Amino acid sequence: IEHALKKDPQTSYAHRNLGLYWIQTVNKAEALAELKKAYNLNPSTDQIHFWLGKAQADNNQKDEACRTWKKGEAIGDEEAAAERKKNCR
């Protein structure tokens, strides 16, 4: 991931993957920061709505998470739709 970011710091997939790494290491703030970068670089990044929403929820930003999952649902992201259905009104 670090190599990909050095080569092109504007690669949304590398930022997404770094965010996933931080989720696995339970560094919630870093996960959220990297997933936001990925989303801002390319909101079409695969599964970004699901993972960004998860990071937002993990950082006590439930309303933001629900909005993110709703956006994902609107573009056909089934995992985001399932999280929205499970966690949001």
MMTF fields as JSON, N, C-alpha, C and O atoms, coordinates in Angstrom:
{
  "mmtfVersion": "1.0.0",
  "mmtfProducer": "UNKNOWN",
  "numBonds": 355,
  "numAtoms": 356,
  "numGroups": 89,
  "numChains": 1,
  "numModels": 1,
  "chainsPerModel": [1],
  "groupsPerChain": [89],
  "chainIdList": ["A"],
  "bondAtomList": [4, 2, 8, 6, 12, 10, 16, 14, 20, 18, 24, 22, 28, 26, 32, 30, 36, 34, 40, 38, 44, 42, 48, 46, 52, 50, 56, 54, 60, 58, 64, 62, 68, 66, 72, 70, 76, 74, 80, 78, 84, 82, 88, 86, 92, 90, 96, 94, 100, 98, 104, 102, 108, 106, 112, 110, 116, 114, 120, 118, 124, 122, 128, 126, 132, 130, 136, 134, 140, 138, 144, 142, 148, 146, 152, 150, 156, 154, 160, 158, 164, 162, 168, 166, 172, 170, 176, 174, 180, 178, 184, 182, 188, 186, 192, 190, 196, 194, 200, 198, 204, 202, 208, 206, 212, 210, 216, 214, 220, 218, 224, 222, 228, 226, 232, 230, 236, 234, 240, 238, 244, 242, 248, 246, 252, 250, 256, 254, 260, 258, 264, 262, 268, 266, 272, 270, 276, 274, 280, 278, 284, 282, 288, 286, 292, 290, 296, 294, 300, 298, 304, 302, 308, 306, 312, 310, 316, 314, 320, 318, 324, 322, 328, 326, 332, 330, 336, 334, 340, 338, 344, 342, 348, 346, 352, 350],
  "bondOrderList": [1, 1, 1, 1, 1, 1, 1, 1, 1, 1, 1, 1, 1, 1, 1, 1, 1, 1, 1, 1, 1, 1, 1, 1, 1, 1, 1, 1, 1, 1, 1, 1, 1, 1, 1, 1, 1, 1, 1, 1, 1, 1, 1, 1, 1, 1, 1, 1, 1, 1, 1, 1, 1, 1, 1, 1, 1, 1, 1, 1, 1, 1, 1, 1, 1, 1, 1, 1, 1, 1, 1, 1, 1, 1, 1, 1, 1, 1, 1, 1, 1, 1, 1, 1, 1, 1, 1, 1],
  "groupList": [{"groupName": "ILE", "atomNameList": ["N", "CA", "C", "O"], "elementList": ["N", "C", "C", "O"], "formalChargeList": [0, 0, 0, 0], "bondAtomList": [1, 0, 2, 1, 3, 2], "bondOrderList": [1, 1, 2], "singleLetterCode": "I", "chemCompType": "L-PEPTIDE LINKING"}, {"groupName": "GLU", "atomNameList": ["N", "CA", "C", "O"], "elementList": ["N", "C", "C", "O"], "formalChargeList": [0, 0, 0, 0], "bondAtomList": [1, 0, 2, 1, 3, 2], "bondOrderList": [1, 1, 2], "singleLetterCode": "E", "chemCompType": "L-PEPTIDE LINKING"}, {"groupName": "HIS", "atomNameList": ["N", "CA", "C", "O"], "elementList": ["N", "C", "C", "O"], "formalChargeList": [0, 0, 0, 0], "bondAtomList": [1, 0, 2, 1, 3, 2], "bondOrderList": [1, 1, 2], "singleLetterCode": "H", "chemCompType": "L-PEPTIDE LINKING"}, {"groupName": "ALA", "atomNameList": ["N", "CA", "C", "O"], "elementList": ["N", "C", "C", "O"], "formalChargeList": [0, 0, 0, 0], "bondAtomList": [1, 0, 2, 1, 3, 2], "bondOrderList": [1, 1, 2], "singleLetterCode": "A", "chemCompType": "L-PEPTIDE LINKING"}, {"groupName": "LEU", "atomNameList": ["N", "CA", "C", "O"], "elementList": ["N", "C", "C", "O"], "formalChargeList": [0, 0, 0, 0], "bondAtomList": [1, 0, 2, 1, 3, 2], "bondOrderList": [1, 1, 2], "singleLetterCode": "L", "chemCompType": "L-PEPTIDE LINKING"}, {"groupName": "LYS", "atomNameList": ["N", "CA", "C", "O"], "elementList": ["N", "C", "C", "O"], "formalChargeList": [0, 0, 0, 0], "bondAtomList": [1, 0, 2, 1, 3, 2], "bondOrderList": [1, 1, 2], "singleLetterCode": "K", "chemCompType": "L-PEPTIDE LINKING"}, {"groupName": "ASP", "atomNameList": ["N", "CA", "C", "O"], "elementList": ["N", "C", "C", "O"], "formalChargeList": [0, 0, 0, 0], "bondAtomList": [1, 0, 2, 1, 3, 2], "bondOrderList": [1, 1, 2], "singleLetterCode": "D", "chemCompType": "L-PEPTIDE LINKING"}, {"groupName": "PRO", "atomNameList": ["N", "CA", "C", "O"], "elementList": ["N", "C", "C", "O"], "formalChargeList": [0, 0, 0, 0], "bondAtomList": [1, 0, 2, 1, 3, 2], "bondOrderList": [1, 1, 2], "singleLetterCode": "P", "chemCompType": "L-PEPTIDE LINKING"}, {"groupName": "GLN", "atomNameList": ["N", "CA", "C", "O"], "elementList": ["N", "C", "C", "O"], "formalChargeList": [0, 0, 0, 0], "bondAtomList": [1, 0, 2, 1, 3, 2], "bondOrderList": [1, 1, 2], "singleLetterCode": "Q", "chemCompType": "L-PEPTIDE LINKING"}, {"groupName": "THR", "atomNameList": ["N", "CA", "C", "O"], "elementList": ["N", "C", "C", "O"], "formalChargeList": [0, 0, 0, 0], "bondAtomList": [1, 0, 2, 1, 3, 2], "bondOrderList": [1, 1, 2], "singleLetterCode": "T", "chemCompType": "L-PEPTIDE LINKING"}, {"groupName": "SER", "atomNameList": ["N", "CA", "C", "O"], "elementList": ["N", "C", "C", "O"], "formalChargeList": [0, 0, 0, 0], "bondAtomList": [1, 0, 2, 1, 3, 2], "bondOrderList": [1, 1, 2], "singleLetterCode": "S", "chemCompType": "L-PEPTIDE LINKING"}, {"groupName": "TYR", "atomNameList": ["N", "CA", "C", "O"], "elementList": ["N", "C", "C", "O"], "formalChargeList": [0, 0, 0, 0], "bondAtomList": [1, 0, 2, 1, 3, 2], "bondOrderList": [1, 1, 2], "singleLetterCode": "Y", "chemCompType": "L-PEPTIDE LINKING"}, {"groupName": "ARG", "atomNameList": ["N", "CA", "C", "O"], "elementList": ["N", "C", "C", "O"], "formalChargeList": [0, 0, 0, 0], "bondAtomList": [1, 0, 2, 1, 3, 2], "bondOrderList": [1, 1, 2], "singleLetterCode": "R", "chemCompType": "L-PEPTIDE LINKING"}, {"groupName": "ASN", "atomNameList": ["N", "CA", "C", "O"], "elementList": ["N", "C", "C", "O"], "formalChargeList": [0, 0, 0, 0], "bondAtomList": [1, 0, 2, 1, 3, 2], "bondOrderList": [1, 1, 2], "singleLetterCode": "N", "chemCompType": "L-PEPTIDE LINKING"}, {"groupName": "GLY", "atomNameList": ["N", "CA", "C", "O"], "elementList": ["N", "C", "C", "O"], "formalChargeList": [0, 0, 0, 0], "bondAtomList": [1, 0, 2, 1, 3, 2], "bondOrderList": [1, 1, 2], "singleLetterCode": "G", "chemCompType": "PEPTIDE LINKING"}, {"groupName": "TRP", "atomNameList": ["N", "CA", "C", "O"], "elementList": ["N", "C", "C", "O"], "formalChargeList": [0, 0, 0, 0], "bondAtomList": [1, 0, 2, 1, 3, 2], "bondOrderList": [1, 1, 2], "singleLetterCode": "W", "chemCompType": "L-PEPTIDE LINKING"}, {"groupName": "VAL", "atomNameList": ["N", "CA", "C", "O"], "elementList": ["N", "C", "C", "O"], "formalChargeList": [0, 0, 0, 0], "bondAtomList": [1, 0, 2, 1, 3, 2], "bondOrderList": [1, 1, 2], "singleLetterCode": "V", "chemCompType": "L-PEPTIDE LINKING"}, {"groupName": "PHE", "atomNameList": ["N", "CA", "C", "O"], "elementList": ["N", "C", "C", "O"], "formalChargeList": [0, 0, 0, 0], "bondAtomList": [1, 0, 2, 1, 3, 2], "bondOrderList": [1, 1, 2], "singleLetterCode": "F", "chemCompType": "L-PEPTIDE LINKING"}, {"groupName": "CYS", "atomNameList": ["N", "CA", "C", "O"], "elementList": ["N", "C", "C", "O"], "formalChargeList": [0, 0, 0, 0], "bondAtomList": [1, 0, 2, 1, 3, 2], "bondOrderList": [1, 1, 2], "singleLetterCode": "C", "chemCompType": "L-PEPTIDE LINKING"}],
  "groupTypeList": [0, 1, 2, 3, 4, 5, 5, 6, 7, 8, 9, 10, 11, 3, 2, 12, 13, 4, 14, 4, 11, 15, 0, 8, 9, 16, 13, 5, 3, 1, 3, 4, 3, 1, 4, 5, 5, 3, 11, 13, 4, 13, 7, 10, 9, 6, 8, 0, 2, 17, 15, 4, 14, 5, 3, 8, 3, 6, 13, 13, 8, 5, 6, 1, 3, 18, 12, 9, 15, 5, 5, 14, 1, 3, 0, 14, 6, 1, 1, 3, 3, 3, 1, 12, 5, 5, 13, 18, 12],
  "groupIdList": [1, 2, 3, 4, 5, 6, 7, 8, 9, 10, 11, 12, 13, 14, 15, 16, 17, 18, 19, 20, 21, 22, 23, 24, 25, 26, 27, 28, 29, 30, 31, 32, 33, 34, 35, 36, 37, 38, 39, 40, 41, 42, 43, 44, 45, 46, 47, 48, 49, 50, 51, 52, 53, 54, 55, 56, 57, 58, 59, 60, 61, 62, 63, 64, 65, 66, 67, 68, 69, 70, 71, 72, 73, 74, 75, 76, 77, 78, 79, 80, 81, 82, 83, 84, 85, 86, 87, 88, 89],
  "secStructList": [7, 2, 2, 2, 2, 2, 2, 7, 6, 6, 7, 2, 2, 2, 2, 2, 2, 2, 2, 2, 2, 2, 2, 2, 6, 6, 7, 2, 2, 2, 2, 2, 2, 2, 2, 2, 2, 2, 2, 2, 2, 7, 6, 6, 1, 6, 6, 2, 2, 2, 2, 2, 2, 2, 2, 2, 2, 2, 6, 6, 7, 2, 2, 2, 2, 2, 2, 2, 2, 2, 2, 2, 2, 2, 6, 6, 7, 2, 2, 2, 2, 2, 2, 2, 2, 2, 2, 7, 7],
  "xCoordList": [0.834, 0.0, 0.881, 0.632, 1.903, 2.795, 3.455, 3.593, 3.861, 4.479, 3.502, 3.869, 2.267, 1.256, 1.014, 0.864, 0.973, 0.749, 1.941, 1.764, 3.159, 4.33, 4.325, 4.676, 3.925, 3.878, 2.783, 2.985, 1.615, 0.497, -0.343, -1.2, -0.11, -0.845, -2.338, -3.09, -2.755, -4.153, -4.913, -5.971, -4.389, -5.019, -6.055, -5.705, -7.313, -8.378, -8.354, -8.643, -8.013, -7.993, -6.915, -7.13, -5.777, -4.73, -5.178, -4.924, -5.838, -6.349, -7.437, -7.502, -8.299, -9.327, -8.664, -9.044, -7.693, -7.034, -6.288, -6.247, -5.703, -5.063, -6.113, -5.875, -7.269, -8.37, -8.809, -9.098, -8.86, -9.231, -8.177, -8.501, -6.928, -5.849, -6.065, -5.959, -6.367, -6.56, -7.789, -7.79, -8.832, -9.993, -9.558, -9.951, -8.75, -8.308, -7.419, -7.41, -6.677, -5.807, -6.512, -5.895, -7.775, -8.638, -8.162, -8.25, -7.667, -7.325, -8.429, -8.319, -9.5, -10.728, -10.543, -11.099, -9.779, -9.591, -8.819, -9.19, -7.75, -6.974, -7.794, -7.72, -8.577, -9.437, -10.388, -10.534, -11.025, -11.971, -11.272, -11.789, -10.114, -9.389, -9.03, -9.221, -8.514, -8.113, -9.314, -9.258, -10.397, -11.585, -12.236, -12.785, -12.178, -12.672, -11.831, -12.365, -10.504, -9.634, -10.001, -10.106, -10.196, -10.553, -11.866, -11.977, -12.851, -14.159, -14.035, -14.609, -13.294, -13.147, -12.392, -12.662, -11.454, -10.724, -11.588, -11.514, -12.412, -13.251, -14.398, -14.219, -15.591, -16.722, -17.231, -18.148, -16.643, -17.009, -16.077, -16.214, -15.144, -14.237, -15.062, -16.008, -14.698, -15.44, -15.638, -14.674, -16.872, -17.286, -16.978, -17.004, -16.695, -16.319, -17.46, -17.217, -18.689, -19.819, -20.001, -20.26, -19.864, -19.98, -18.906, -19.209, -17.648, -16.541, -16.484, -16.212, -16.737, -16.74, -17.849, -17.636, -19.017, -20.112, -19.745, -20.058, -19.087, -18.658, -17.68, -17.799, -16.723, -15.756, -16.452, -16.111, -17.414, -18.153, -18.916, -18.904, -19.574, -20.299, -19.346, -19.663, -18.19, -17.193, -16.673, -16.178, -16.786, -16.33, -17.501, -17.415, -18.589, -19.779, -20.383, -20.876, -20.345, -20.956, -22.092, -22.075, -23.067, -24.13, -24.931, -25.239, -25.269, -26.05, -25.281, -25.846, -23.989, -23.151, -23.078, -23.156, -22.929, -22.865, -24.141, -24.084, -25.274, -26.553, -26.67, -27.179, -26.204, -26.242, -25.315, -25.665, -24.138, -23.188, -23.752, -23.687, -24.303, -24.895, -26.067, -26.277, -26.834, -27.969, -27.469, -28.056, -26.393, -25.803, -25.347, -25.559, -24.725, -24.288, -25.457, -25.409, -26.494, -27.705, -28.271, -28.715, -28.255, -28.817, -28.07, -28.637, -26.803, -26.045, -25.861, -25.067, -26.615, -26.615, -25.63, -25.4, -25.041, -24.119, -24.95, -25.521, -25.011, -25.847, -25.373, -26.193, -24.072, -23.559, -23.914, -24.266, -23.819, -24.207, -25.7, -26.124, -26.486, -27.94, -28.259, -29.127, -27.572, -27.81, -27.432, -28.148, -26.316, -25.91, -26.91, -27.24, -27.383, -28.372, -29.637, -30.196, -30.076, -31.298, -31.12, -32.052, -29.927, -29.651, -29.468, -29.84, -28.893, -28.478, -29.209, -29.045, -30.004, -30.615, -32.138, -32.703, -32.768, -34.237, -34.726, -35.934],
  "yCoordList": [-1.185, 0.0, 1.25, 2.2, 1.232, 2.396, 2.652, 3.804, 1.603, 1.74, 2.371, 3.266, 1.903, 2.451, 3.929, 4.723, 4.302, 5.703, 6.583, 7.747, 6.039, 6.815, 7.043, 8.121, 6.023, 6.118, 7.083, 7.865, 7.01, 7.886, 8.144, 7.33, 9.263, 9.547, 9.831, 9.992, 9.891, 10.15, 8.874, 8.946, 7.725, 6.448, 6.113, 5.793, 6.188, 5.957, 4.534, 4.318, 3.569, 2.18, 1.96, 1.192, 2.6, 2.467, 3.083, 2.52, 4.228, 4.846, 3.975, 3.826, 3.396, 2.491, 1.307, 0.949, 0.714, -0.452, -0.102, -0.908, 1.079, 1.515, 1.706, 1.373, 2.243, 2.361, 1.004, 0.861, 0.009, -1.344, -1.921, -2.616, -1.625, -2.046, -1.443, -2.138, -0.146, 0.513, -0.036, -0.125, -0.406, -1.036, -2.326, -2.594, -3.12, -4.4, -4.224, -5.073, -3.131, -2.885, -2.059, -1.65, -1.826, -1.11, 0.328, 0.839, 0.958, 2.375, 3.131, 3.452, 3.404, 3.939, 5.298, 5.544, 6.172, 7.519, 7.474, 8.145, 6.685, 6.561, 5.907, 6.311, 4.895, 4.222, 5.229, 5.274, 6.024, 7.02, 8.032, 8.377, 8.503, 9.5, 8.95, 9.633, 7.728, 7.144, 6.842, 7.046, 6.359, 6.055, 7.33, 7.336, 8.403, 9.696, 10.171, 10.675, 10.006, 10.383, 9.596, 10.159, 8.297, 7.451, 7.916, 8.023, 8.189, 8.632, 9.97, 10.153, 10.89, 12.208, 12.138, 12.917, 11.212, 11.039, 10.398, 10.771, 9.424, 8.715, 8.016, 6.92, 8.647, 8.035, 6.752, 6.105, 6.394, 5.141, 3.988, 2.89, 4.218, 3.167, 2.002, 2.199, 0.809, -0.391, -0.49, -0.416, -0.656, -0.84, 0.348, 0.199, 1.499, 2.637, 3.095, 3.509, 3.032, 3.469, 2.55, 3.014, 1.265, 0.312, 0.569, 0.714, 0.623, 0.753, 2.123, 2.224, 3.181, 4.522, 4.619, 5.161, 4.104, 4.105, 3.335, 3.763, 2.207, 1.414, 2.211, 2.224, 2.871, 3.675, 4.846, 5.184, 5.453, 6.544, 6.03, 6.659, 4.89, 4.302, 3.962, 4.2, 3.41, 3.06, 4.291, 4.186, 5.46, 6.722, 7.537, 8.759, 6.855, 7.485, 8.57, 9.579, 8.362, 9.281, 8.548, 8.399, 8.101, 7.249, 7.944, 7.323, 9.204, 9.909, 9.975, 9.76, 10.274, 10.304, 8.923, 8.788, 7.901, 6.532, 6.186, 5.611, 6.528, 6.234, 6.964, 6.406, 8.203, 8.947, 8.301, 8.194, 7.876, 7.24, 5.929, 5.665, 5.103, 3.834, 4.062, 3.293, 5.132, 5.442, 5.796, 5.37, 6.57, 6.893, 5.622, 5.465, 4.72, 3.459, 2.626, 2.031, 2.589, 1.844, 2.387, 1.625, 3.706, 4.349, 3.967, 4.023, 3.581, 3.199, 1.685, 1.196, 0.949, -0.498, -1.261, -2.445, -0.624, -1.306, -2.11, -1.548, -3.42, -4.272, -4.335, -4.415, -4.3, -4.333, -3.048, -3.085, -1.922, -0.648, -0.66, -0.192, -1.186, -1.261, -2.129, -1.776, -3.252, -4.143, -3.465, -3.601, -2.738, -2.032, -0.934, -0.733, -0.235, 0.814, 0.213, 0.74, -0.889, -1.548, -2.042, -1.977, -2.534, -3.088, -2.0, -2.199, -0.843, 0.144, 1.484, 2.283, 1.737, 3.064, 2.956, 1.911, 4.05, 4.07, 4.225, 4.262],
  "zCoordList": [0.0, 0.0, 0.0, -0.742, 0.838, 0.904, -0.44, -0.85, -1.127, -2.447, -3.436, -4.197, -3.418, -4.323, -4.036, -4.965, -2.761, -2.401, -2.748, -3.107, -2.645, -3.049, -4.55, -5.029, -5.28, -6.73, -7.201, -8.129, -6.539, -6.887, -5.644, -5.302, -4.961, -3.728, -3.948, -2.987, -5.199, -5.507, -5.877, -6.502, -5.503, -5.806, -4.734, -3.598, -5.1, -4.122, -3.572, -2.395, -4.416, -3.942, -2.893, -1.956, -3.018, -2.015, -0.688, 0.376, -0.751, 0.478, 1.098, 2.318, 0.244, 0.772, 1.472, 2.586, 0.83, 1.412, 2.694, 3.624, 2.753, 3.988, 5.087, 6.248, 4.711, 5.666, 6.195, 7.383, 5.317, 5.745, 6.687, 7.649, 6.399, 7.305, 8.697, 9.708, 8.733, 10.028, 10.744, 11.972, 10.007, 10.649, 11.333, 12.468, 10.647, 11.202, 12.427, 13.318, 12.474, 13.622, 14.697, 15.681, 14.505, 15.44, 15.683, 16.799, 14.647, 14.72, 13.993, 12.809, 14.74, 14.149, 13.486, 12.415, 14.1, 13.554, 12.238, 11.275, 12.195, 10.955, 9.855, 8.694, 10.221, 9.238, 8.607, 7.385, 9.432, 8.928, 8.025, 6.963, 8.436, 7.644, 6.264, 5.257, 6.211, 4.926, 4.043, 2.83, 4.635, 3.83, 3.302, 2.2, 4.08, 3.581, 2.4, 1.412, 2.509, 1.388, 0.145, -0.945, 0.306, -0.835, -1.453, -2.674, -0.62, -1.11, -1.836, -2.909, -1.257, -1.879, -3.203, -4.117, -3.304, -4.562, -5.64, -6.811, -5.233, -6.211, -5.494, -4.963, -5.473, -4.78, -5.451, -4.944, -6.575, -7.242, -6.872, -7.412, -5.973, -5.525, -4.982, -4.219, -5.378, -5.002, -3.49, -2.728, -3.066, -1.667, -0.758, 0.464, -1.308, -0.471, 0.423, 1.557, -0.052, 0.78, 1.987, 3.097, 1.763, 2.863, 3.919, 5.103, 3.478, 4.432, 5.087, 6.283, 4.32, 4.918, 5.957, 7.042, 5.637, 6.612, 7.866, 8.977, 7.694, 8.852, 9.714, 10.939, 9.082, 9.836, 10.54, 11.673, 9.872, 10.505, 11.725, 12.783, 11.57, 12.697, 13.84, 15.005, 13.513, 14.53, 15.266, 16.389, 14.63, 15.235, 15.777, 15.898, 16.1, 16.691, 15.814, 16.318, 14.497, 13.538, 12.808, 11.586, 13.591, 13.047, 11.947, 10.93, 12.128, 11.102, 9.786, 8.714, 9.88, 8.67, 8.039, 6.818, 8.869, 8.357, 7.604, 6.517, 8.164, 7.504, 6.172, 5.199, 6.125, 4.86, 3.826, 2.65, 4.272, 3.367, 2.84, 1.639, 3.725, 3.294, 2.35, 1.411, 2.605, 1.722, 0.315, -0.679, 0.236, -1.069, -1.77, -2.972, -1.031, -1.601, -2.085, -3.162, -1.292, -1.677, -2.978, -3.837, -3.121, -4.314, -5.589, -6.681, -5.456, -6.652, -6.756, -7.56, -5.924, -6.053, -5.196, -5.443, -4.197, -3.29, -2.283, -1.349, -2.482, -1.643, -0.192, 0.723, 0.022, 1.396, 2.145, 3.324, 1.455, 2.072, 2.375, 3.432, 1.465, 1.68, 2.894, 3.693, 3.04, 4.167, 5.482, 6.474, 5.5, 6.727, 7.076, 8.245, 6.069, 6.303, 6.901, 7.863, 6.322, 6.8, 8.237, 9.039, 8.559, 9.882, 10.944, 12.101, 10.558, 11.551, 11.539, 12.461, 10.519, 10.378, 10.343, 10.022, 10.676, 10.625, 9.221, 8.989]
}
